[in-house]
Amino acid sequence: MRLGIRFRWQLSEMKMYLFSVCMGCLVLESFSASFNMFSVQEVPPDPCYDEGGEPKQCIPDFVNAAFGKEVISSSTCGSPPSRFCKSTIDKDNRVIRNCFICDAQHPQRQHPTSYLTDLNNPNDLTCWMSNTYVQYPQNVTLKLALNKKYELTYISLQFCSSRPDSMAIFKSIDYGKTWIPFQYYSNHCKKMYGKSPRAIVTKANEQEALCTESYSNIEPLTGARVAFSTLEGRPSAYDFENSPILQDWITATDIMVVFNKLNTYNDENTDDDWSKGKLLLLTIRFRCRWPL
């Protein structure tokens, strides 16, 4: 009898969502019509344990396991207060920059990491934001500890500003002691990560992280999304139950997202400090749905 947690990518009803958002724009897109994000405010009983606390065979329902959990960031704005700018395109197709202040001591201007895992409210969006002036070869990392093993099949990141030029998703199976590459995204896969963007997955390398250049364009400037299906393109995905290699591949205790290089909109050529702040702006919001 196999006990524990199970996720399937388009092979069953269970999926996992990881959302990242820049500048306070979050759209939580559910692929399960029966799941209402705003109704999940209390943790339900664990379907994988009986009333006596003993494990039992189960197929658990969705819950938001990231809700209220701590996310560790390598950079958070506001101490001291700093300026940042957001680029948008108006109806005349002109790039417009709006600038703001991040202040950790001001309730309306702070962007702490606790905003990454609070309850999503489309009428009151909250976002974490990194410091400005963080650019390649420096990076920004976010780490989310799940505190137990899960099988992850779908990770989606959505940004309010443009997508990063290069970023990597890692997983840990030993509670953050070591990290395993999960997926790479870059405009220059070979140069940035030493990976070919045209690599083919076979049964001999089903546990290999790939790199794609498909999701690193600077446009759109807002609302861009990056989606990663951990089983997509893996030959044994349709026989997942009988593939211990793939079962290990999607198992994780922790997730880390590393933003290696941000996209710019010619801001590096200006002497305007407010505009420069936009180059190095990074705001992320996590939304994960996992079984307990």
NUROGU-162747 format. One record per atom (N, C-alpha, C): x, y, z; atom name; chain. Coordinates in steps of 0.001 Angstrom, whole numbers, plus 500000, padded with zeros to 6 digits. Example, Ala and Ser with C-alpha at 12.3 -4.5 7.8 and 13.67 -1.06 7.14 Angstrom:
BEGIN
      x      y      z at ch
 513190 494310 507800  N  A
 512300 495500 507800 CA  A
 513200 496700 507800  C  A
 512850 497750 507080  N  A
 513670 498940 507140 CA  A
 512900 500030 507870  C  A
***
This chain:
BEGIN
      x      y      z at ch
 500850 498806 500000  N  A
 500000 500000 500000 CA  A
 500880 501237 500000  C  A
 500629 502128 499085  N  A
 501407 503346 499002 CA  A
 500655 504470 499687  C  A
 501281 505068 500688  N  A
 500637 506118 501452 CA  A
 501216 507460 501056  C  A
 500424 508510 501254  N  A
 500972 509841 501064 CA  A
 500230 510656 500050  C  A
 500990 511377 499234  N  A
 500451 512449 498419 CA  A
 500603 512107 496949  C  A
 499680 512564 496141  N  A
 499750 512291 494715 CA  A
 499266 513480 493914  C  A
 500054 513894 492936  N  A
 499647 514921 491995 CA  A
 499757 514364 490594  C  A
 498901 514771 489694  N  A
 498968 514317 488309 CA  A
 498841 515513 487388  C  A
 499650 515554 486348  N  A
 499560 516605 485344 CA  A
 498615 516162 484242  C  A
 497432 516728 484221  N  A
 496418 516457 483216 CA  A
 496065 514968 483118  C  A
 496481 514176 484118  N  A
 496113 512775 484136 CA  A
 495098 512513 485242  C  A
 494926 513477 486109  N  A
 493887 513404 487127 CA  A
 493511 514816 487502  C  A
 492670 514944 488517  N  A
 492148 516250 488851 CA  A
 493099 517075 489696  C  A
 494236 516507 490145  N  A
 495092 517208 491088 CA  A
 496215 517943 490385  C  A
 496386 519214 490739  N  A
 497449 520033 490174 CA  A
 498006 520947 491249  C  A
 499182 521540 490973  N  A
 499805 522465 491883 CA  A
 500011 523782 491163  C  A
 499836 524882 491876  N  A
 499971 526199 491283 CA  A
 500991 527015 492052  C  A
 501890 527606 491346  N  A
 502844 528527 491936 CA  A
 502759 529814 491154  C  A
 502353 530908 491802  N  A
 502152 532161 491116 CA  A
 503175 533176 491566  C  A
 503694 533930 490634  N  A
 504506 535067 490994 CA  A
 503973 536278 490282  C  A
 504004 537417 490978  N  A
 503355 538606 490474 CA  A
 504244 539799 490687  C  A
 504310 540687 489721  N  A
 505013 541943 489882 CA  A
 504023 543073 490072  C  A
 504296 543937 490983  N  A
 503569 545186 491164 CA  A
 502092 544996 491461  C  A
 501738 543973 492155  N  A
 500393 543870 492694 CA  A
 499326 543393 491753  C  A
 499670 542662 490730  N  A
 498643 542120 489836 CA  A
 498660 540607 489951  C  A
 497602 540048 490470  N  A
 497544 538601 490633 CA  A
 496256 538073 490057  C  A
 496365 537105 489175  N  A
 495201 536394 488662 CA  A
 495376 534936 489021  C  A
 494519 534421 489855  N  A
 494587 533016 490231 CA  A
 493680 532238 489317  C  A
 494261 531449 488457  N  A
 493507 530715 487449 CA  A
 493391 529273 487873  C  A
 492181 528823 488115  N  A
 491954 527468 488592 CA  A
 491600 526551 487438  C  A
 492239 525381 487394  N  A
 491916 524368 486400 CA  A
 490939 523349 486973  C  A
 490488 523572 488187  N  A
 489518 522686 488809 CA  A
 488293 523493 489160  C  A
 487189 523244 488457  N  A
 486000 524064 488630 CA  A
 485423 523942 490019  C  A
 485726 522862 490707  N  A
 485153 522647 492028 CA  A
 485903 523384 493117  C  A
 487051 524008 492791  N  A
 487882 524648 493808 CA  A
 487614 526133 493835  C  A
 487263 526644 495015  N  A
 487026 528074 495190 CA  A
 488100 528613 496107  C  A
 489000 529443 495561  N  A
 490141 529908 496321 CA  A
 489732 530653 497574  C  A
 488625 531400 497472  N  A
 488263 532270 498572 CA  A
 487529 531521 499672  C  A
 487190 530269 499432  N  A
 486528 529488 500464 CA  A
 487523 528712 501317  C  A
 488787 528674 500887  N  A
 489780 527897 501614 CA  A
 490516 528808 502578  C  A
 489979 528970 503758  N  A
 490611 529808 504750 CA  A
 490986 529010 505992  C  A
 490470 527789 506108  N  A
 490825 526918 507203 CA  A
 491343 525602 506632  C  A
 492321 525021 507298  N  A
 492893 523766 506835 CA  A
 491933 522629 507164  C  A
 491457 521863 506163  N  A
 490524 520759 506417 CA  A
 491250 519569 507016  C  A
 490500 518582 507529  N  A
 491150 517373 508055 CA  A
 491988 516697 506982  C  A
 493113 516140 507376  N  A
 494010 515477 506433 CA  A
 493379 514166 505974  C  A
 493076 514031 504672  N  A
 492427 512812 504176 CA  A
 493345 511603 504170  C  A
 494644 511819 504418  N  A
 495590 510709 504399 CA  A
 495845 510128 505789  C  A
 495100 510629 506798  N  A
 495228 510112 508156 CA  A
 493840 509893 508742  C  A
 493695 508831 509554  N  A
 492404 508579 510174 CA  A
 492255 509423 511432  C  A
 491132 509250 512135  N  A
 490857 510069 513307 CA  A
 491869 509846 514424  C  A
 492512 508698 514409  N  A
 493529 508417 515411 CA  A
 494912 508883 515033  C  A
 495035 509537 513870  N  A
 496325 510043 513433 CA  A
 497177 509042 512706  C  A
 496607 507877 512374  N  A
 497354 506852 511658 CA  A
 497209 507051 510150  C  A
 498292 506855 509369  N  A
 498206 507029 507917 CA  A
 497307 505987 507279  C  A
 496632 506391 506205  N  A
 495765 505472 505477 CA  A
 495892 505747 503989  C  A
 495484 504781 503163  N  A
 495529 504956 501722 CA  A
 494534 506032 501320  C  A
 494942 506899 500392  N  A
 494079 508045 500112 CA  A
 494376 508648 498753  C  A
 493418 509410 498267  N  A
 493614 510336 497150 CA  A
 493143 511689 497671  C  A
 494030 512516 498190  N  A
 493628 513726 498893 CA  A
 493090 514795 497961  C  A
 492255 515675 498533  N  A
 491718 516803 497794 CA  A
 492745 517923 497735  C  A
 492430 518933 496905  N  A
 493253 520127 496847 CA  A
 493137 520923 498132  C  A
 494228 521453 498612  N  A
 494217 522521 499605 CA  A
 495338 523477 499227  C  A
 495310 524650 499785  N  A
 496374 525617 499550 CA  A
 497419 525439 500641  C  A
 498371 524550 500403  N  A
 499361 524239 501428 CA  A
 500345 525371 501650  C  A
 500432 526322 500709  N  A
 501338 527449 500886 CA  A
 500722 528547 501736  C  A
 499406 528495 501924  N  A
 498717 529564 502650 CA  A
 499304 529736 504053  C  A
 499772 530947 504325  N  A
 500312 531267 505636 CA  A
 501723 530793 505887  C  A
 502315 530055 504944  N  A
 503679 529574 505136 CA  A
 504688 530686 504872  C  A
 505843 530539 505495  N  A
 506902 531530 505338 CA  A
 507677 531282 504046  C  A
 507946 532349 503317  N  A
 508806 532300 502142 CA  A
 510061 533102 502460  C  A
 511204 532503 502240  N  A
 512473 533161 502518 CA  A
 512973 533831 501248  C  A
 513222 535118 501324  N  A
 513709 535887 500177 CA  A
 515121 536380 500442  C  A
 515912 536446 499395  N  A
 517261 536995 499526 CA  A
 517263 538512 499458  C  A
 516108 539108 499141  N  A
 516051 540563 498981 CA  A
 514612 541037 499119  C  A
 514389 542010 499998  N  A
 513068 542611 500165 CA  A
 513231 544114 500302  C  A
 512429 544870 499582  N  A
 512560 546326 499573 CA  A
 512011 546942 500856  C  A
 512365 548214 501087  N  A
 511738 548970 502162 CA  A
 512609 549341 503332  C  A
 513791 548772 503459  N  A
 514682 549091 504575 CA  A
 516089 549374 504052  C  A
 516425 550638 503788  N  A
 515624 551854 503968 CA  A
 514612 552007 502837  C  A
 513696 552986 502957  N  A
 512729 553235 501880 CA  A
 513433 553478 500550  C  A
 512836 552979 499474  N  A
 513454 553124 498158 CA  A
 512399 553377 497097  C  A
 512835 553985 496007  N  A
 511932 554252 494882 CA  A
 512009 553116 493873  C  A
 510893 552865 493213  N  A
 510872 551896 492126 CA  A
 509865 552363 491094  C  A
 510026 551892 489865  N  A
 509161 552321 488772 CA  A
 508635 551121 487997  C  A
 507461 551288 487445  N  A
 506809 550266 486640 CA  A
 506547 550826 485250  C  A
 506915 550073 484232  N  A
 506667 550480 482848 CA  A
 505385 549849 482334  C  A
 504553 550651 481698  N  A
 503339 550167 481046 CA  A
 503247 550820 479673  C  A
 502354 550312 478840  N  A
 502143 550878 477507 CA  A
 500747 551468 477447  C  A
 500640 552747 477036  N  A
 499335 553401 476991 CA  A
 498625 553084 475675  C  A
 497443 553689 475481  N  A
 496633 553394 474300 CA  A
 497292 553833 473001  C  A
 498260 554755 473097  N  A
 498999 555207 471912 CA  A
 500293 554431 471720  C  A
 500422 553319 472445  N  A
 501583 552438 472343 CA  A
 502870 553105 472823  C  A
 502737 554042 473746  N  A
 503892 554686 474344 CA  A
 504195 554046 475695  C  A
 505497 553930 476003  N  A
 505911 553374 477285 CA  A
 505794 554454 478357  C  A
 505013 554174 479379  N  A
 504795 555105 480478 CA  A
 505399 554514 481746  C  A
 506129 555345 482502  N  A
 506720 554890 483756 CA  A
 506037 555582 484930  C  A
 505530 554772 485839  N  A
 504949 555281 487074 CA  A
 505827 554837 488226  C  A
 506158 555772 489109  N  A
 507113 555481 490166 CA  A
 506466 555575 491543  C  A
 506979 554760 492464  N  A
 506393 554611 493786 CA  A
 507500 554497 494831  C  A
 507086 554431 496094  N  A
 508007 554256 497210 CA  A
 507701 552937 497910  C  A
 508743 552191 498214  N  A
 508611 551002 499060 CA  A
 509184 551348 500425  C  A
 508357 551202 501461  N  A
 508757 551573 502817 CA  A
 508261 550496 503780  C  A
 509180 549763 504374  N  A
 508819 548650 505254 CA  A
 508065 549101 506496  C  A
 508154 550391 506849  N  A
 507487 550903 508040 CA  A
 506120 551499 507743  C  A
 505730 551542 506477  N  A
 504459 552162 506089 CA  A
 503485 551067 505651  C  A
 502316 550947 506299  N  A
 501389 549843 505991 CA  A
 500957 549777 504536  C  A
 500805 550948 503878  N  A
 500361 550959 502489 CA  A
 501516 550886 501489  C  A
 502733 550982 501967  N  A
 503878 551010 501054 CA  A
 504833 549844 501264  C  A
 504540 548985 502197  N  A
 505436 547860 502450 CA  A
 505107 546678 501542  C  A
 506098 545839 501294  N  A
 505934 544651 500442 CA  A
 506692 543480 501063  C  A
 506286 543023 502258  N  A
 507011 541957 502958 CA  A
 506764 540585 502344  C  A
 507577 539625 502723  N  A
 507426 538273 502187 CA  A
 506139 537602 502662  C  A
 505550 538092 503742  N  A
 504278 537512 504194 CA  A
 503177 537703 503165  C  A
 503333 538685 502276  N  A
 502347 538908 501215 CA  A
 502358 537792 500172  C  A
 503396 536969 500175  N  A
 503494 535900 499180 CA  A
 502486 534791 499414  C  A
 502106 534589 500648  N  A
 501263 533437 500964 CA  A
 500007 533823 501729  C  A
 499593 535091 501638  N  A
 498339 535480 502276 CA  A
 497169 535127 501360  C  A
 495955 535366 501822  N  A
 494765 535039 501039 CA  A
 494659 535956 499833  C  A
 494449 535366 498665  N  A
 494312 536155 497446 CA  A
 492975 536882 497421  C  A
 493037 538203 497271  N  A
 491838 539024 497139 CA  A
 492029 539936 495942  C  A
 491316 539717 494821  N  A
 491528 540525 493614 CA  A
 491203 541992 493816  C  A
 490453 542312 494875  N  A
 490125 543708 495155 CA  A
 491148 544374 496067  C  A
 492082 543592 496580  N  A
 493102 544139 497474 CA  A
 494371 543317 497312  C  A
 495025 543475 496167  N  A
 496194 542676 495848 CA  A
 497390 543101 496690  C  A
 498113 542133 497206  N  A
 499326 542416 497959 CA  A
 500472 541639 497347  C  A
 501649 542246 497302  N  A
 502796 541624 496644 CA  A
 504069 541847 497436  C  A
 504921 540865 497401  N  A
 506281 541047 497886 CA  A
 507114 541682 496784  C  A
 508123 542454 497172  N  A
 508980 543081 496173 CA  A
 510424 543097 496661  C  A
 511333 542816 495746  N  A
 512750 542826 496081 CA  A
 513270 544253 496123  C  A
 514506 544395 496579  N  A
 515184 545677 496467 CA  A
 515422 546021 495008  C  A
 515537 547296 494726  N  A
 515979 547723 493403 CA  A
 517498 547591 493325  C  A
 518027 547786 492123  N  A
 519462 547688 491882 CA  A
 520006 546294 492186  C  A
 519235 545296 491812  N  A
 519716 543912 491857 CA  A
 519657 543393 490429  C  A
 520799 543210 489807  N  A
 520829 542794 488415 CA  A
 522005 541863 488197  C  A
 521934 541088 487128  N  A
 522943 540089 486796 CA  A
 524341 540704 486865  C  A
 525339 540018 487459  N  A
 525345 538612 487887 CA  A
 524758 538349 489279  C  A
 524287 539376 489980  N  A
 523564 539119 491223 CA  A
 522208 538506 490896  C  A
 521586 537890 491881  N  A
 520271 537315 491643 CA  A
 519380 537506 492861  C  A
 518122 537139 492699  N  A
 517153 537156 493789 CA  A
 516555 535758 493888  C  A
 516467 535237 495098  N  A
 515919 533897 495285 CA  A
 514727 533927 496236  C  A
 513814 533012 496005  N  A
 512676 532782 496889 CA  A
 512637 531299 497221  C  A
 512509 530976 498495  N  A
 512467 529581 498931 CA  A
 511189 529332 499723  C  A
 510493 528275 499357  N  A
 509269 527880 500040 CA  A
 509433 526462 500570  C  A
 509393 526304 501888  N  A
 509495 524985 502516 CA  A
 508100 524402 502691  C  A
 507893 523199 502173  N  A
 506591 522534 502263 CA  A
 506485 521656 503502  C  A
 507648 521339 504093  N  A
 507721 520609 505363 CA  A
 507315 519138 505268  C  A
 507054 518658 504082  N  A
 506848 517231 503847 CA  A
 506980 516995 502347  C  A
 506936 515757 501916  N  A
 507121 515453 500501 CA  A
 505803 515549 499738  C  A
 505875 516177 498561  N  A
 504731 516282 497666 CA  A
 505157 515880 496265  C  A
 504202 515454 495471  N  A
 504435 515225 494048 CA  A
 503842 516408 493300  C  A
 504695 517172 492650  N  A
 504305 518419 492011 CA  A
 504221 518226 490508  C  A
 503161 518718 489904  N  A
 503033 518539 488465 CA  A
 502881 519830 487698  C  A
 502497 520913 488330  N  A
 502241 522140 487577 CA  A
 502681 523350 488381  C  A
 503494 524176 487777  N  A
 503962 525414 488400 CA  A
 503701 526550 487425  C  A
 502989 527560 487880  N  A
 502671 528702 487027 CA  A
 503094 529987 487714  C  A
 503812 530802 486996  N  A
 504256 532084 487517 CA  A
 503667 533190 486662  C  A
 503065 534169 487292  N  A
 502482 535294 486569 CA  A
 503054 536594 487108  C  A
 503399 537479 486189  N  A
 504078 538716 486546 CA  A
 503233 539930 486191  C  A
 503342 540950 487016  N  A
 502705 542227 486679 CA  A
 503589 543019 485734  C  A
 504878 542962 485945  N  A
 505788 543580 484995 CA  A
 506226 542503 484008  C  A
 507217 542796 483219  N  A
 507639 541829 482209 CA  A
 508282 540609 482855  C  A
 508297 539507 482109  N  A
 508959 538306 482595 CA  A
 510465 538531 482666  C  A
 511159 537814 483541  N  A
 512615 537951 483602 CA  A
 513276 537395 482351  C  A
 514463 537880 482075  N  A
 515236 537361 480950 CA  A
 515678 535927 481227  C  A
 516084 535670 482455  N  A
 516579 534336 482811 CA  A
 516178 534003 484243  C  A
 515583 532832 484412  N  A
 515239 532372 485756 CA  A
 515272 530851 485780  C  A
 515415 530308 486980  N  A
 515496 528857 487153 CA  A
 514612 528428 488314  C  A
 514007 527262 488170  N  A
 513211 526657 489234 CA  A
 513963 525427 489735  C  A
 514124 525346 491047  N  A
 514802 524212 491670 CA  A
 513855 523529 492649  C  A
 514139 522284 492938  N  A
 513408 521558 493972 CA  A
 514418 520930 494925  C  A
 513951 520641 496125  N  A
 514749 519890 497086 CA  A
 513940 518679 497526  C  A
 514618 517577 497767  N  A
 513948 516385 498291 CA  A
 514463 516039 499684  C  A
 515345 516908 500221  N  A
 515904 516671 501558 CA  A
 515737 517905 502440  C  A
 514607 518574 502267  N  A
 514226 519701 503116 CA  A
 515220 520864 503040  C  A
 515657 521159 501825  N  A
 516470 522339 501578 CA  A
 517959 522169 501772  C  A
 518429 520956 502040  N  A
 519871 520755 502200 CA  A
 520582 520836 500856  C  A
 519993 520224 499843  N  A
 520553 520276 498491 CA  A
 519437 520621 497516  C  A
 519827 521132 496344  N  A
 518845 521595 495360 CA  A
 519093 520939 494017  C  A
 518001 520571 493359  N  A
 518045 519890 492067 CA  A
 517364 520772 491028  C  A
 518007 521031 489885  N  A
 517355 521841 488840 CA  A
 516060 521192 488365  C  A
 515023 522008 488233  N  A
 513712 521549 487789 CA  A
 513409 522054 486382  C  A
 513721 523332 486125  N  A
 513435 523935 484822 CA  A
 514189 525255 484703  C  A
 514635 525560 483468  N  A
 515319 526821 483182 CA  A
 514544 527597 482121  C  A
 514591 528935 482231  N  A
 514013 529833 481230 CA  A
 515029 530926 480944  C  A
 515316 531164 479666  N  A
 516288 532202 479332 CA  A
 516217 532554 477858  C  A
 516545 533804 477542  N  A
 516717 534204 476149 CA  A
 517989 533610 475557  C  A
 518909 533185 476428  N  A
 520187 532630 475978 CA  A
 520506 531402 476837  C  A
 519814 530296 476568  N  A
 519947 529093 477389 CA  A
 521388 528594 477479  C  A
 522057 528529 476343  N  A
 523410 527982 476316 CA  A
 524372 528859 477097  C  A
 524279 530165 476906  N  A
 525191 531098 477567 CA  A
 524915 531189 479061  C  A
 523651 531216 479438  N  A
 523300 531435 480841 CA  A
 523395 530157 481673  C  A
 522896 529050 481116  N  A
 522803 527824 481907 CA  A
 523549 526630 481311  C  A
 524175 526835 480153  N  A
 524893 525730 479524 CA  A
 523982 524636 479008  C  A
 522731 524993 478683  N  A
 521736 524023 478226 CA  A
 521266 524383 476817  C  A
 521077 523375 475987  N  A
 520519 523609 474662 CA  A
 519014 523828 474773  C  A
 518472 524847 474090  N  A
 517022 525069 474143 CA  A
 516238 524056 473320  C  A
 516929 523186 472613  N  A
 516263 522209 471747 CA  A
 516533 520770 472193  C  A
 516857 520593 473460  N  A
 517129 519248 473980 CA  A
 515863 518396 473957  C  A
 516027 517128 473693  N  A
 514917 516182 473633 CA  A
 514986 515251 474842  C  A
 513839 515051 475483  N  A
 513778 514133 476617 CA  A
 513470 512732 476107  C  A
 514253 511774 476537  N  A
 514013 510366 476228 CA  A
 513863 509607 477550  C  A
 513570 508320 477461  N  A
 513451 507533 478685 CA  A
 514776 507433 479429  C  A
 515859 507735 478726  N  A
 517174 507668 479361 CA  A
 517489 508909 480191  C  A
 516778 510015 479946  N  A
 517075 511252 480687 CA  A
 515804 511952 481170  C  A
 514840 511182 481649  N  A
 513557 511756 482052 CA  A
 513659 512637 483294  C  A
 514757 512569 484021  N  A
 514937 513399 485205 CA  A
 515864 514578 484938  C  A
 515962 514985 483697  N  A
 516844 516098 483346 CA  A
 516051 517395 483208  C  A
 516555 518468 483814  N  A
 515930 519784 483679 CA  A
 516210 520338 482290  C  A
 515200 520929 481671  N  A
 515327 521503 480341 CA  A
 515394 523023 480421  C  A
 515783 523644 479323  N  A
 515787 525102 479206 CA  A
 515010 525489 477959  C  A
 514145 526477 478098  N  A
 513380 526969 476957 CA  A
 513562 528471 476815  C  A
 513545 528936 475577  N  A
 513629 530368 475291 CA  A
 512262 530955 474967  C  A
 511209 530183 475180  N  A
 509870 530587 474741 CA  A
 509190 531588 475658  C  A
 509637 531710 476903  N  A
 508902 532533 477870 CA  A
 509775 533607 478497  C  A
 510668 534200 477723  N  A
 511585 535195 478271 CA  A
 511505 536535 477562  C  A
 510499 536721 476702  N  A
 510345 538005 476021 CA  A
 509958 539087 477008  C  A
 510368 540322 476733  N  A
 510043 541428 477625 CA  A
 508571 541817 477527  C  A
 507956 541571 476397  N  A
 506538 541898 476246 CA  A
 505693 540635 476391  C  A
 504505 540771 476989  N  A
 503877 542006 477451 CA  A
 504532 542541 478726  C  A
 504389 543853 478934  N  A
 504994 544478 480100 CA  A
 504238 544161 481382  C  A
 502986 543753 481258  N  A
 502202 543375 482435 CA  A
 501419 542098 482135  C  A
 501162 541331 483162  N  A
 500314 540153 483031 CA  A
 500945 538959 482366  C  A
 502252 538972 482143  N  A
 502903 537836 481485 CA  A
 502913 536625 482410  C  A
 502927 535467 481809  N  A
 502857 534229 482581 CA  A
 503882 533225 482082  C  A
 504403 532449 483000  N  A
 505283 531326 482683 CA  A
 504682 530086 483336  C  A
 504480 529042 482556  N  A
 503864 527818 483072 CA  A
 504803 526638 482846  C  A
 504972 525828 483863  N  A
 505856 524666 483802 CA  A
 505095 523422 484240  C  A
 504932 522479 483322  N  A
 504345 521179 483638 CA  A
 505483 520181 483808  C  A
 505638 519680 484993  N  A
 506803 518851 485295 CA  A
 506831 517535 484523  C  A
 505668 517077 484046  N  A
 505605 515817 483305 CA  A
 505499 516004 481796  C  A
 505327 517228 481352  N  A
 505133 517466 479920 CA  A
 506370 517054 479129  C  A
 506150 516288 478070  N  A
 507240 515848 477221 CA  A
 508027 514671 477763  C  A
 507670 514187 478954  N  A
 508370 513039 479531 CA  A
 507716 511757 479002  C  A
 508461 510891 478330  N  A
 507864 509733 477650 CA  A
 507013 508840 478545  C  A
 507350 508727 479817  N  A
 506618 507814 480704 CA  A
 505442 508473 481411  C  A
 505098 509709 481020  N  A
 504040 510438 481724 CA  A
 502707 509708 481670  C  A
 502427 509047 480557  N  A
 501143 508371 480407 CA  A
 501118 506996 481072  C  A
 502246 506610 481650  N  A
 502305 505386 482450 CA  A
 502926 505726 483801  C  A
 502498 506864 484328  N  A
 503110 507421 485527 CA  A
 503086 506453 486706  C  A
 501992 505719 486878  N  A
 501864 504800 488007 CA  A
 502966 503752 488025  C  A
 503477 503420 486846  N  A
 504494 502380 486741 CA  A
 505878 502942 486454  C  A
 506062 504234 486732  N  A
 507349 504871 486472 CA  A
 507921 505467 487757  C  A
 508669 504689 488536  N  A
 509282 505235 489755 CA  A
 510240 506377 489463  C  A
 510823 506391 488262  N  A
 511733 507481 487902 CA  A
 510985 508807 487853  C  A
 509815 508823 487201  N  A
 509035 510058 487137 CA  A
 508412 510400 488482  C  A
 508036 509392 489250  N  A
 507501 509657 490582 CA  A
 508545 510366 491438  C  A
 509797 509958 491317  N  A
 510877 510645 492023 CA  A
 511115 512035 491443  C  A
 510991 512153 490127  N  A
 511253 513426 489454 CA  A
 510344 514538 489954  C  A
 509085 514243 490198  N  A
 508162 515303 490593 CA  A
 508003 515419 492113  C  A
 508766 514645 492875  N  A
 508690 514712 494336 CA  A
 509570 515837 494865  C  A
 509039 516607 495823  N  A
 509796 517720 496392 CA  A
 509332 518014 497807  C  A
 510262 518507 498609  N  A
 509945 519017 499952 CA  A
 510025 520533 500002  C  A
 510740 521120 499044  N  A
 510941 522569 498991 CA  A
 511015 522999 497531  C  A
 510657 524259 497290  N  A
 510770 524854 495957 CA  A
 511574 526145 496070  C  A
 512454 526360 495104  N  A
 513218 527607 495043 CA  A
 513140 528172 493629  C  A
 512874 529468 493527  N  A
 512892 530168 492248 CA  A
 514037 531168 492289  C  A
 514906 531114 491294  N  A
 516065 532005 491222 CA  A
 515921 532893 489994  C  A
 515897 534185 490218  N  A
 515821 535157 489131 CA  A
 517232 535656 488860  C  A
 517818 535161 487768  N  A
 519207 535461 487458 CA  A
 519396 536759 486703  C  A
 518438 537093 485844  N  A
 518591 538306 485039 CA  A
 517215 538841 484677  C  A
 517004 540134 484916  N  A
 515727 540749 484604 CA  A
 515741 541334 483207  C  A
 514580 541401 482595  N  A
 514456 542092 481323 CA  A
 514447 543597 481543  C  A
 514931 544352 480559  N  A
 514934 545810 480639 CA  A
 514249 546384 479413  C  A
 513809 547620 479550  N  A
 513144 548304 478440 CA  A
 513936 549549 478074  C  A
 515246 549337 477773  N  A
 516173 550421 477468 CA  A
 516358 551366 478646  C  A
 515972 550934 479844  N  A
 516123 551784 481007 CA  A
 517581 551951 481408  C  A
 518410 550978 480998  N  A
 519807 551074 481392 CA  A
 520519 552222 480710  C  A
 519876 552832 479703  N  A
 520509 553920 478973 CA  A
 520092 555291 479474  C  A
 519340 555343 480561  N  A
 518869 556613 481070 CA  A
 519565 556958 482366  C  A
 519662 558244 482650  N  A
 520262 558699 483894 CA  A
 519218 558964 484959  C  A
 517969 558686 484656  N  A
 516879 558910 485595 CA  A
 516859 557793 486632  C  A
 517153 558130 487905  N  A
 517203 557110 488944 CA  A
 515871 556394 489101  C  A
 514769 557118 488904  N  A
 513462 556486 489046 CA  A
 513282 555413 487984  C  A
 513751 555709 486773  N  A
 513640 554706 485717 CA  A
 514559 553524 485992  C  A
 515748 553810 486503  N  A
 516669 552720 486793 CA  A
 516090 551772 487824  C  A
 515284 552315 488732  N  A
 514668 551460 489725 CA  A
 513817 550376 489090  C  A
 513223 550685 487960  N  A
 512362 549709 487285 CA  A
 513161 548530 486768  C  A
 514349 548761 486316  N  A
 515166 547681 485771 CA  A
 515292 546530 486755  C  A
 515445 546900 487987  N  A
 515854 545943 488980 CA  A
 514718 545622 489929  C  A
 513541 545943 489502  N  A
 512344 545668 490290 CA  A
 511926 544217 490120  C  A
 511631 543598 491211  N  A
 511112 542235 491149 CA  A
 510067 542072 492231  C  A
 508838 541780 491836  N  A
 507795 541482 492814 CA  A
 507216 540118 492500  C  A
 507090 539312 493513  N  A
 506672 537929 493329 CA  A
 505554 537601 494302  C  A
 504621 536826 493835  N  A
 503594 536308 494735 CA  A
 503425 534821 494463  C  A
 503430 534035 495519  N  A
 503229 532597 495398 CA  A
 501776 532252 495655  C  A
 501242 531372 494822  N  A
 499974 530706 495126 CA  A
 500154 529243 494797  C  A
 500170 528398 495793  N  A
 500360 526970 495555 CA  A
 499155 526210 496050  C  A
 498754 525213 495300  N  A
 497684 524324 495751 CA  A
 498239 522918 495784  C  A
 498224 522359 496950  N  A
 498774 521028 497138 CA  A
 497829 520246 498034  C  A
 497878 518918 497995  N  A
 497195 518153 499035 CA  A
 498030 518168 500299  C  A
 497368 517967 501430  N  A
 498101 517919 502694 CA  A
 498962 516654 502761  C  A
***
